Amino acid sequence: MSNELYVPRGTAGTAEYAVDIDPKKAGWGYSALRIVELAPGGTHTFAAGDSEWIVLPLEGGCTVQTEEEEFRLLGRESVFAGVSDFAYVPRDAQATIASGAGGRFALAGAKCERRLPARYGPAPEVPVEQRGSGTQLRHVRNFASADAFDCDKLIAVEVITPGGNWSSYPPHKHDEHRPGVEAELEEIYYFEIDGPNGFGYQRVSPSREGGADVLAEVRSGDAVLVPDGWHGPSIAQPGHDMYYLNVMAGPGATREWRICFHPDHTEGYR
């Protein structure tokens, strides 16, 4: 199972995308992630289909043109340079991404039902949260968290883990529908590591018999799929900050991020 859930760089690409993970490939119902790389002056047009999408610059800026709107994204030099602005593309739309200087852009998606309006997400309005302390400190950019930006199903955040630190800790899960306690959400982790030859580790352990079980050494461009199970820790190599993009969605009628911490790892947690 670990070989199916750990997606090394270059193993999930297509002619159009460096990474292309859709629900069919993942074996689930909702969450999707694409990474498109554009040369200077390059363009990419895609049909949203039955999913909503957020275009998030990882490196560089772009314009995003839909049938009704055009958004100019300033973007950023890299995911470690700071928060980026972004654009929301609704289901049943067609969008074109164009970049004069070139760059890399994430398309975080989720199969959905409602068609919401296309919108621009300004970088200054992205809530940034410092979570944990000491060697568990990390910085969470809640650009499309459930309470920060309106989507139908999609939840997406970015996390920067300083070199040598642990994040996604204590291990937690969201694979059951328990009203008010836990939401059922499929999740994709997409990683980038600061500096050459950097790496990190990602653990997913079973929460049920035969459940997800992964221990992967991750490098820039890798992804890990979490259909179920306790996920965490995410561990950054000393001297190399670790970035990951979390893309989540699920069948719940209410869009919410409710998690359950692993009871064996919560004592003494700060």
Secondary structure, DSSP 8 states (H G I E B T S, - for coil): -HHHHEE-TTSS--SS-SEEE-HHHHTSSSEEEEEEEE-TTEEEEEE-TTEEEEEEEEEEEEEEE-SS-EEEEEEES-TTS----EEEE-TT-EEEEEESS-EEEEEEEEE-S-----EEE-GGGS-EEEES-GGG-EEEEEEE-TTTS--SS-EEEEEEE-TT-EES-S-EE--S-BTTTB---EEEEEEEESSTT--EEEEEE-SSTT---EEEEE-TT-EEEESSSEEEEEEE-TT--EEEEEEEE-S-SS-----EE-GGG-TT--
